[in-house]
């Protein structure tokens, strides 16, 4: 009897791991959902360029009405959606991809947004490197960085510089539009990947239909395509790496290990585009460990270090290549310790948002990473003491930091291009000007607010539904990414724009929650007998 119990211990540990991830997600995002019904975080219109966050009181009724409307739609779709067939799902995927491509391309070509701040620095560097100019690696003309090269602070940005250099060598360096085109293609790939994952992870035969309905109401990523940065391409690559891992977990074929090879390559692309996507690598490795426990099959374990180390080594190889080409040793740059210290500090924008502390510390140390880390450690210990001595302030600090990121409905999708320059003049009264400043702007922000609240409520319903059926390692993969992103930006530097890609995963599980609620309403609507037999 004892031997039988011990033989099932690995499976129980795997089940416990999946349940723990689900419960933690429910606690974290359930907390945000409750606040989303009564409060909204917005960028102060009086200090719009400064990204100052205001916390406004809101009413729950409009959001609950939208949730109700979505549930009634799910009930209707349950009646009229045909049985699950590959052709039907492919058509739906095509519709969603066409929506992303059509709206995304329209927006980036209408706005002609020019990159600024960090994205502008990366764009300028890629263009200069193509021309054989490596000045940016030696010094900075900006007193903001104390005339120290930007890449002494942030060498990890060279991953996106590398990708930009490849694209601009092919497409020219006149504008940043080529990388914005990459953003649109990445968003389409991201949506396609979600639809494919819905086919594999959702039991409900109408799951892909509900996901398609929710995605075509998700406009924030469309506007975010004008932001010349690695958020969307990196996250799309991470999602498809997750898809490959799910295929591995669900396959019984003896060659299923082959699914992990493209996963490793996609993780490399994800981390090179955006270093924070190491969260994907960590989440996938953790869930592969849970899957190994569940199956009691250990042949994938030797590949797990590869999934973790290959992205890191590739990133370091890219940095080394630029050091060799420029003849500059960039050092280690701003460490995660400094980002943690910044993320636990106050900011003029919102608690834990960007502040000048880490950059100033690095400047004061004249780019000496070891000296900066030593001082940052001392400051961090003092800050932790302050937080420990005042629990009421600490709770309020983390509450505001969490809500300023996850409960800001636009996720700065319009801000990222509105506050920057444009390659063409935006005429007053034009469609773009209306979206930025007119009635359409107000209407969009109202929709963002309602849609975000509905997604958070439906997400919680989806997690409850998953917990009732038991969360397997394949489903836990995406939940672990969500949990990792939530916890990382709760502790380290945060901004609402960092959350947008994770919000798309909330939409994914909200579709499952919508299906669960729609099925729970037992209206006298039945499937045709021939469909019931096919199921």
N, C-alpha and C positions, 0 to 999 in steps of 0.2 A: 504493500500500500504506500509506504514511504517512497519507494523507488518510483511508483507511478506519479506521485505528486511532484517529485523532483524532476521527472522527465517533462512535465508540463511547465516548469518554472520559467524557462526562456520565453515561451509563448505568453505567459502571464506578464512577464516584465515588458514585453513588446506592447501588449495591450495597455498596461499601466502607462507606458511612455506616451502612447497616442492619446489616452484619456487626459493625461497631465497637460499636454500641449493644448488640447481642446478647452479644458477648464481655464487655463491661464488666459487664452485668447478671449474666452467668454467674460472673464473678470475684467480684463483690460478694456476691451472694446464695448462691453456692456456698460461700463462706467462712462465711456465717451457717449454712447447712445443715449443714456439717461440725460446727460447734459445737453445733447444735441436737440432734445425735445423742448428745452426751456431756455436755451442760450445759444448764441452764435458768436464766433470770433471773426472779426473783420479787420481789414487794414484801414487805419484812420485816414479818411479822405483829406483831412487837414494836414497830414504829414505822410502823404501817399508814398513819396520817394524814399522816405526813411523806414518803411515797413513797420511802422508802429502798430501794434495789435490792440484793438479794443474788444471788450467782452460785453456784448449786448444781450438784453433779455429778449426772449422769443416765446412764441406760443406753440403748444404741441398740436393743436387741432389741424392745421393745414398738412403737417407731415403725416399725421395719422390718417387723414382722408386720402392722401396719396398712397399710403400703404394699403388701405382698404381697396382703392381702385386697382392697384396691382394684384391683390389677392383675387378680386372678382375676375380680372382678366385671366389669371391662372386657372380659375375654375372653368371659364369658357374654353380656354386652350386645351384643357384636359378632355373636354368633350369633342373638340374638332381636330386636334392634332393626330395625324396618322401614326400607326405603330412605328417604332424606331427602325429606320432604314438608313443605310449609308448614304444613298442618293439624297434623301431629304436633308440629312445633316450637312452634306457637302453644299447643297443649295443655300442653306441658312448661313453657313460659313462664308460663302461667296457674297451674300448680301451684306454681312457684317464687315467683311474686308473692303467691299466696294464703298460702304459708308465711310470707313476710316480713310481710304485713299481719296475719295471725292472731296470730303470736307477738309481733310488735312492739306491737300494740295491747294485747294481754293484759298485757305487761310494764309498759308505761307507766301503765296504769290500775290495776294492782296496786300498783305502787310509789308512785305520786303524788309523784314526786321534785321537790323544790323546788331551784331553782338557787342556787349559792353562788359565792363568790370572783368571778372575772371574769364568769362567766355570770350570776351574781346581780346584779352591777353593771349589766350590759347590760339585764337584765330590768327592774330598778328604773328605769333611765333611760327606757326605752321607755314604761313606765307613767306616769312623771311628765310626759314630753313630751306624752302624750295629754291629761293634765290641765292643760297649759299651764305646767308648772313646769320651768324650765331651770336650776335651781340646780346640777345636776351639772356644768354646763359652766363654772361660775364658780369653784367651790372643791370641796374634798373634806373630808368630816367625819372622814376616816380619817387618823390621824397617820402611817400607813404610807406615804402619798404626800405627806407634808409639807404637808398642806392644799392641795396643788395639784390641780386637776381631773384626774381619771383620764384624760380625753380629751386633755389636754395631752401625756400620755405615749403614748397609743395611739389617735390619731384614726382609724386604719383600722378600729377596732371599730364605728365609726358606720355602716358598711355593714350589719352584722347588726342594729344598733339600728334602722335604717331598715326592714329586712324585718320585724323584730319589731313595730315600730309599726304597719305595715300590717295584720299578722295580728291584733294585739290590738285594734285599732280595730274589726275585724269581729267578734271573738269574746269581747271583754271582757278585763279585766286582773286577774281574781281569782286565777288561777294561771298557771303557765307551760305547762300542758298543751297549749294550742293549738300551740306551737312544737314540742313533742314529737310531736304528731300529724303535723306537717310532716316531722319526722325519719323517722317510719315510712313516710309516703308517698314520701319521697326514697329510702329504702332499697329499697322496692318498685320504684321507677323505675330505681334503680341496677342491681338484679338483672335487670330486664327489658331494660335496655340491654346488659348483658353477654350475655344470651341472644341478642339480635339480632346482636351483634358476632361471637359464636361461629358463627352461621350464615354470616357473610360471610368470616371469617378462617380458620376451621378447614376443612381438606380432608376430614377423616374424617366420614363421614355420621353417626356416633354421638357427635360432639363435643358437641352440645347436651345429649345425654342424660348424658354424663359430667359436664358442667358443672353440670347440675341436681342430680346425685347429690352433688357436692362442696358446692354451695351450701347444701343442706338440712342439711349437717353443720357449717356455719359459724355458730355461735351468738353469737360475739363482737359482730357488728354489731347483733344483736337487742337485747342488753342495753345497748348504747351509745345506743340511741334515747332513753333517759331523760336524756341529757346535752343540756341546752338550749344548743346552740352551733351554729355554721354548718358543722361538718365534713361531715356527711352530705348536707345540701342542696347545699352548694357542690360537693362531689365528684361527686354525681349529675349536676349541671348540666354539669360539666366532661366527664364520660363521654359524655353525649349530644352535647356539642359534638364530641368525638372521633368519635362515630358518624357525624355529619354530614360530617366531613372524610373519613372512610373511604368514605362513599357518593360523595363527590366524586371521590376517587381511583379508585374502581372503575367509575365511570360513563363511558361513551363519548358520551353525548348532548351536543349542542352547548349545552344549557342547564344543564350540570352545575355551572356556577358558582353557581347558585341555592342549592346545598347549603351554601355558605359563609355565606349570610346568616343562617340560624338558628344556625349555629355561632357567629357573632359575638355574637348576643343571648344565647346560653347561656353563653358565656365571661364576659359582663358579669355575669350572675347568679352564676356560680361565684366570681368575684373579689369581688363585693359581699358574698356570704355568708361567704367566708373568703379573706383576702388572699393566703395562700400558694398559692392555686390559679392564680396567675400562672404556676406551673410548667406547668399545662395549656396556657396560651396560648403559652408559649415552645416547648413540645414540639410543638404542632400546627404552628406556623410553621416550625420546623426540618424536620419531616417533609414539609410541603408544598413546601419547597425541594428536598428529596430527590426528591419526586415530579416536580417540574418538571424536574430534571436527567434523571430516568429517561425521561420522555416527550419531553423537549426541547420543552416547551410552557410558555410564560411568561405566559399571559394572566391567571393568578391572582396574579402578583406584586404588582400594585397594591393588592390586598386584604389582603396580609399585614400592612402597618403598621396597618390598621384592626383586625385581630384582636388586635394588641398594645396599641394605644393606646386603643381604645374602652373596655375594662374600666378602665384607669387613669384616663381622663378622667371616666368615670361615677362612680368612687369619689371622685375629687376634687370632683365636682359635689355629691355627697351631703354630704361634709364641709363644703363651702362653704355649702350650704343650712342646715345646723345652726348654722354660725357666724353666718349672717344672722338666723336665728330667735332665737338666744340672745344676740346682740350681743357675742360673744367671738371673738377671734382665737386659734385653737388652736395655730398654728405647725406645725412639721414633725413633732414627736413624736420618739420613740425611733427612731433610724435603723437600717438593716441593718448598718452598721458596728458599732454597739453590740451588736446581736444576735450578730454574728460574734465579737466580743470575749467575750461571755458564753458562746457555744457552745464556745469553746476553753479555758474556765476550769473549774476544779474546782467541784463542788457537793456539798452534803450528801446529795443524792439519788443521783446517779450522775454520772460525768464528762460535762460539757457539758449537763446538765439545768439547769432554772431555778435561778438564784442571784440574790442581791440586788444584784449589782454594777451592772448597767445602771440599775436603778431608783434606787439610791442616788446614782449619778453624776448622774442627771438632777435629783434633789432638791437635791444640793449645788450644782448650777448654776442652781437656782431656775427650772427649766423652759426655760433658754436652750439650744436645740438645737445651735446652732453651737459654743457653749462645751463642751457635753457631747461633741460629736463630736471636737473637738480633743483633749480629755483621753482619750477612748476610743481615738483613733488612737495616742497615745503609749503607753497601756497595752497595746494590741494589739501594737505593735512589740516591747515588752519581753517579752510572752508568746511571741511567735514566736521570739525569741532563746532563751528558756528551752527551748522545744520543740526547737529546732535543736541546742542544746548537750547534750541528753540523749536520744539516739535511742531507747534502750531504754524510757525512761519514755513517750516520745511514742507508740511503737507500742502500749504497754499502755493508754495513755489512749484512743486511738481504738478499740482492740479492745473495751474495756469500754463505751465510748459506743455503738458499733455494736450490741453484743449486748444492752445494757440496753434498747434500743428494739425491735430486730427479733426478739430471742429472748426477749421477755417475752410468754408465750403469751396472756394475757388482754387485753393492750393496754389495761389499766385499764378494761375495759368494765363491770365491777361496781363498781370503786373510784369511778368518777365519780358514782355515785348513792349508794353506801353511806356515804360520808363526809359527805354533805350532809344537810340536813333533808328532811322529807317532810310533805306536806299532811295526811296521815292517819297515825295511829299504826300501826306495824308490830308486830302481836301476836307475842309469843314463841311459837315453835313453828309459826308460819304458813309458807306456801309461800315467801314472800319472805324471811322470817327464815332459813329453811332454806337458801335459795340464797345468802344473805349469810354465814351463820355455821355452818351445819350440814353434814350428810352430803352434801347436794346440792352445796354449795360445793366440797367436796373432790373429788367426782366430776366436777364441771364443770371444775375446774382440771386434773385428770388428763386429761380429754378435750381441753381446749385444748392441752395440752402435746403429746399424741400427734398431734392433728390438725395443729398448726402444723408439727411436724417432718415429717409426711408431705407437707404442701403444699410445703414448701421443697425436699424431695427431688424431688417430681414436677415442680416448677417448673424445676429444673435440667435434668431430662430433657426437658421441653418446649422449653427454649431450645436444647438440643443438637439436637433434632429440627428446630427452625426454622432453625438454622444449616446443617443438612445440605440443606435444600430452598431456601435463600437467603431472607433476610428482606427483604420488600418494604416500601416506605414506609408502607403501610397498617398492617401488623403492627407495624412499628417505632414507630408512634404511641404505643401503650400501653406498650411497653417503655421508650420515652424518658421517659414520665411516671414510671415506676418508678425509672429511673436518676436522674432529676432529684430526686425525693423522697428517694432514698437519699443522694445526695451533699449535698443541701441540709441535711438534718438531721444529717449527719455533721460538717458544719462549723458550722452555726448552732445556736441553741438547740434541744434535742431533748427528747422525752418519748415513752414508748411509746404513749400515747393518740394522738399525732399520726400514728402509723404505721398505725392500724387501717384507714383507707380504702385505703391502698396495699396492705395485706395482701389485700384483696378482689381486687385485680388479680393478686396472686400466685396466688390460687385460680383465676383465669381461665386463666392459662397452665399451671397444674398440671393442669387438665383436658385440655389438649392433650398434656402429657407423659404423662398416664395413658393416653391413646389410643395414643400412640407405643409405650409399653411393652407395652400389651395386644396390639397388632398384631405386635410383635416376637416374642411367644411363639407359635410356630407349632404350635399344637395341631391335631389333625385335625378341625377344625370349619369347615365351609364354609357359605357363604350358599346358600340355595335358588337354583336355576338362574334362575328368573324374576326374582329380585332382582338377580342378577349381570348379566342382560341389561339391566335398567333402568338400572343404573349406567353 
